[in-house]
Amino acid sequence: MPFLAAMLPFIAASLPGDRWVHPVLLGLALPVTGFALVRGFMLHRLRRPAAIGAAGLALIASALFVTGTVAEAALTVGGGLLVVSAHLLNWRGHRAGCSI
């Protein structure tokens, strides 16, 4: 599920160009990704995944202000990559049994 949530920005690129798509997908990504990052932090206490994930979500959200431009795509894809990275770091922290 976290992987699918992280992929939402990439899936958005294949959906119709309606103005409602980005806000709806962001509205889905924020709670799902936020929950996963908070849960991961509570399990292994690693701050880096939470910080990277928050930065990724912020980039995706900032793309709402530059709709219809190359910057929108760059911010969305860059943010999506950061969110994916955060999920991978969370997963690695969980697998390693980190408690710091």
C-alpha positions, 0 to 999 in steps of 0.5 A: 500500500505505501508503494501504491500511495507513493506512486500516485503522482506518477499515476496522475501523469496518465490521467486526464488533464482536468484541474481536479486530478492533482488536488484529488490525488494529493488529498489521497496521498497526504493522509496515506503517506502521512500515516505511513511516515508517522507510523514508521517514526513511531516504530524505529525513531528515524527522523530522516524518512519523515523529513524526506517524506514531508519535503516530498509532500510539500513539493507535490503540494507546491505544484498546485500553484504552477498548474499547466507548466513544466514546473508542475510536472517537475515538482510533482515527479521530484516530490513523488521520488522523495516520497518513494525514497522516504517509504524505502527508508522507512521500510529499511529502518523497520527491517533493520529493527532500528530504535534510534 
